Amino acid sequence: MQRTLNFILISVIILAGCEKIPTGVVDKTDESFHITEIEAPADINYYNDSSFTTSIRIENPSCLKDIWMDISYSGASVVFNHISLLDDGNLQNGDLQKGDNLFSARVYFSDKNLSGFYRVNYFVNADGEIFPAGVHTFNFINGKLNSAPVISNLQMPDTVSTGEVFVFSVKAFSAAGPADIKRVFFRFVRQDGTTSDLFDMHDDGNAETFGDEASGDGIYSFKNYFSEAAKGQSRKFIFQAVSYNDSLSNTITHNIYIK
């Protein structure tokens, strides 16, 4: 399972110690605890492994009475509440080694959990004071509906000039949730009948590279241009999407002429 270190650490924790810390910047003492790392997967696919395992590394954790997490769906409805992270070497908790200052927890998702984005909030109790410790988001794909995605609303010109940069996009939807869409792609057929490789479209908000203006809005984009060699020819573009259970969407085709 892919793991990621992309997370947000709440800054107060970096400087917080076991004694009460005043407002403002303070010098760290030998008694301070420090959160140095959070490990958590970027996505959970029910087809492969329904468990969510996460770990948080803390230096000098002796003053901490409790370390836990809450998991909520789309940042709202809490689905797992106050799950303790432990450094006990219990593999059932996802902890590999006792006493290494890596505190871990494991929970299991079912196909009754909705597909989509989940938010993990980490907390610590330091001598009776509760501090937020970090935030992580991940995608969960439940695989319950086994329905094929649907693509629509293709935006693409009919004619372009050689060397002209243009962007085209298509809307993709899955009844199982946006996280169930594995990829949106296209290929094109040249005038001589040969077919290109598959190219992935992107919904990552990378306007500079792919022309996609907003991440996660279900609109997948691609930026392209044709060289002088294509002048006076046409291309037939073929668009599709596929889900994580390999169900293919409907097909949209569009012809473009290069002048």
N, C-alpha and C positions, 0 to 999 in steps of 0.2 A: 504494500500500500504506500502510495506516495505520501511523503510527509513534508511539511513546510515549516519554516521558521519565520514566516511573515505574520507578525502579530503586533499588538499595541501594548506597550507597558505604560501603566499610569505613572507619571513622573514622581508623584509623592512617594511611591514605594521605593524608588531607587535611593532616596535619601533617608527613608524612615528607619528608625532604630527601635530598640526595645523600650527605650524611655520615651516620654512624650516629646514630640519635636515641635518647636515653635514655627510660626509661619516664616516664609522666606528661605533663602538658601543657607544651609548649615553644613559644617564639616562633618564628614562621616567619622564615626568612632569605631573602636574595635567591637562594640556591642551591636552595631548596625546589622540589619539583615538586608540582603541584596538579591533581587530577582534578576538572574542573568540570562535565562533562556526559557522559552515555551515551545514545546513540540506538540504539533497536532496535525492531522491530515487535512488536506485541502478539499477532499471530497470523500463521500462514503457511497458505495454502490451496493445495494441490497443483494444483487446477483452474486457478488464476490465475497463480501464480508460485511456483516451488519453491525460490527462492533465499532465504537468510537473510543480510541485510546489516546490519552493526552498526558503530558508530563510537564512539570514546572521545576526548574532548578533554582535552589535558593541557597545562598551562602549565609552561614551563621543563623540557622533557623531555630535555635534553641528557645527563643522567647515566643515563638509562635504557638498558640494554643490550638489552632485549627487552620487548615487550608482546604478550600472547597471551590466548587464551580456550580453555576446554574446554566442550563442550556435552554434557550427559547427559540421558538419558530419565528423567523422574520423579525427578531428583536422584540416580539410582543408576548405571545402565549408561552408560558414556561412549561416545558415538557419533562425536564429533569431538574429537581430542586435540591440544593445543598448536598451535592455528591462530594464526599471527602476525597482528597488526594493524599495518598499515603506513601511512605518510604519504608515499607515493611518487607520487601522482597517477595511479595505474593503475586505470582503470575496472573492469578485471576483478576487482580486489580490492574494488571498491566505493568507492575513494577518488577524490574529485572534483578535489582540488587539492593539489599537492605543497607541503610546507612550511608548512601552515596550522595545524599542531599538532592536527589531527583525524586520528586513526589508525583505519583501517578494515579490515574483512575481510568476505569473502563466501564462504558455503558453500552447497551445493545438496543439498536433500533429494530422496528418491525415494519412490515408492509402497511401497517395502519398509520405510521407516521407519514405526514405529507412530504412529498418531494419539494425541494426548494432550499432556500438559504437558512441556516441556523447560526445563532450567535452564542458564543461561550463567554460568560463573564466569570473571571477568577477573583477570589477574595481571600484575605488572610485576617486572622484574629491575633493581634499582637498585644498581649497583656490586657485583654479586654477591649481594645480598640479595633474596629473593623476598617480595613482599607481595601479599596479595589486594587487588584494586582495586574490585570491585563484583560485583553479582549481578543477573541479569534472568531472568524466566520468560516463556514464550510458549506458545501453543497451536499444534500442527501438525495439519492435517487431510489425511490421505493419499488419500482418495477411492478406495481400492483395492477395497473390498467392494461399493460402490454399493448397500448394503442400506438399506431404510427403517428409521427408528427405531421403537421400540415403547413405547407408554405403558401404564401399569397403576396399580393401587393408588390409585384416586381417593379422596381423603378430603374429604367435603363433607356438610354437614347436609341433611336432607330438608325442614326447616322452620326459618324464622327470623322474628323480629319486625322491623317497620320500625324503622330507626335502630340496630339491633343490628349491631355490627361482628363479622364472622366471617372466618375464613381457610379457604381450601380449597387442596388441593395434589394433584399427580399425579407419579408416578415416570416418568422418561423414560430409555430405554436405546438405545444404538446399538452394533452389533457392530464398527463402525469406530472406536469410542472416543467418550468424552464430548464431545470437541472437534468431532465431526462433527455434533452437533445444532445446527442454525442457530437455531431458536426453538421454543418450546412456547407454544401460544396457545389461546384459546377465544373463542367467540361465544355469544350466547344468543338464543332465540326468545321473543318476548313472547306474551301470551295472544291478542293480535289477529293474530298471524301475522307481524308485522314482525320483522326480524333486526337485531341490533346490529352495530357494527363489530367487528373483531378486536382482542383485547386480549392482550398478551404476559404470560406468567407468568415468574417470576424465580427463579433459583438463585444468588443473590448474597449471601446471609446478611443481607439488610436486613429485619430483623424489624419495625422500626418502620413502614416504608412498605408493604412487601409481605407481611409475615408469614412470611418465609423465615428459618428458624432456623440453617441451616448452608450455607455457600457450597460449591459444587462436589460436593454429595453426590448429584446426580441427581434431587433432589426439587424440583419447581418449584411456587412458591406465589403466591397472590394474596390481598389483603385487600379486603373489600368491605362495603357496607351498602346497604340499599334505603330510599328515601324513603317518605314517607306516601302518595305517589301510587300506589305499587305494592301497597298493602295489599289483601289478599283475592285477589291474582292469583298465578299460577304462572309460572315461567320454565323453559325447557328449555335447559340448558347443553350445549355441544358442544365437546369437547376434541380437539386434534390436535398433532402435532409434525412438523417438517420438517427434513431434513438439508441439507447444503450442496450436494448435487447435486439438490435439490428433490424428493427422494422423500418422500412423505407417509406418516405412520404410520397405524396403526389409529385408529378413532374411538371415543371414549367419550362417552356422553350421560348426563345426570342431570337429573331434575326437582326443583325446589325450590319450596316454597310459602311466600308471605310473608303472615304473619298480622298 
